[in-house]
């Protein structure tokens, strides 16, 4: 099990930045939009599920950004190949496109 404690409010502190889970059945769940999770909520999930966070931008009232506490057991050490793929997908200048790139890699059955 893994948990996320949300410490910021959307859209006041940040926009975008939605935490998304990909279920084993292929469904996509956005914890804010689909499940109604908000500031102060503790969300528990199976850490073996693929998950991602959208690009985060400044909020409508502050520029604090998205803050959360992620607590859970250590993940198994990644292979060198997977670490290289994650670095390529989630580093600049690809970051604005990382969601789309990750979606294509998942469709190709490459774990990101």
N, C-alpha and C positions, 0 to 999 in steps of 0.2 A: 504494500500500500504506500501511496505517496499523498502528501497533502499540500495545498496551496492556501495561504492566508492572504486575502486581498487587502492592501493598505491604502489604496487610492480609489478615487471616484471617477468614473467615466460619465460624461465628457468633460467635467470640470477640470480634472488634473491631467488628463491625457485623452487622445482620440486614437482609434485603431487599437492595436495591441491586444486583440481578442485571443484568449487561450482556447485552442481547438483540440478536441480529442477525436481520434479515428477508431471506431469500435471494430471488433472482430467481424461483425456482420457487414461492415463497409459503410456504416452511417457516420456522418460528421456531426459532432456536437460542439457548439460554441458555448462556453460556460456562462457568458453574460447574456447573449441574445436568446439562446435556446433554453437555458436552465435558470436564468434570473439571478445568478450569483452576483453579489455586489460587495462594496467596501465593508469590511468587518466579517465577511463570511469565510468559513473554513471549508474547503472543497476537498473531499477524499476521492482518489481514483486509483485504479490498478496501474502501477508504474510500467507494466509490460505493454500497455497500449501506446501506439504512436501518438504523439502530440506535437503541437507547434504553437508559436505566438506570432501574430501578425505584426507588421511594422507599426511602431508606436510614434505618435506625433504629439506636439504640445496640446494642452487642453484649451477649453474655451475661457476659463477664468484664471488659471495658473499655468506655469510651465514646469511643475514639479515632476511630471512624467508618471509612468506606471511603476508602482512599487508593490512587491509581493514577497512573501516568505515561502520558499519551497522546502519542505521537509520530507525526508524519506530515506530508506536504506540506500546504501551506495549501489550504483549500477555496476554491472560487470564491466571490466576493462574492455574498451573498444578495440577492434582490429585496426591496424594501420590504415587499411583501405577505407574503412568506414570513417575514421578520423579525417582522412584527406578529403573525402566527399563532403563531410559536414563543413570543413574549413572552406572548401571551394564554394559551397552553396550559401553559407551564412556570413561571409566576409565581404568587405567592400571590393569592387563596385557592384557586385551581384546582389547585395542585400535587398534593394527594392524589388528584385525579381525572385527572391528566395522561395516565397510561397509557391509560385508557379513551377520553379525548377524542382522543388521537393515533391510537388504533385506528380510531375512527369516521372521522377525517379521511383516514386511509390508505385506508379502504374507499371513501371518496368520491373517491379518486384525487387527493387534495390532499397534496402532499409536506410533511412536518413535519420 
